[in-house]
Amino acid sequence: MAGRLKEKMVSDEVHQNQILRELYLKELRTQKLYTHYHVNPHSKDRFIKLIHHAAQEPRRKYLESQTESQEIGWDSEPLINPDRSDRRLNHFQVYNDITLYKAKMWSLGENDWHN
């Protein structure tokens, strides 16, 4: 075993040059040099479609939410019709005489909010 290692380690320049030459010829056999480059006409259309698809918002890209974070707000349409005349759901600000008076005073710059 030790004798074999010595034989491998002892090599002259001619032997090393022959090994490098064989390696070089082997690389030349397997290497293929391309000099003519062109764009694939079919991939250009696909690439443009991919870019447009990536730029869309998630609701247009997918039918359902892809993550749990997207589930919040995925269905952003109101559950009921927002009828503004329905008093059960719309509580508008109502001014009486005293509240109208105080609102006018505050708009004019009165700083005494508690009197």
Secondary structure, 3 states (H helix, E strand, C coil): CHHHHHHHHCCCHHHHHHHHHHHHHHHHHHCCCCCCCCCCHHHHHHHHHHHHHHHCCHHHHCCCCCCHHHHCCCCCCCCCCCCCCCCCCCCCCCCCHHHHHHHHHHHCCCCCCCC
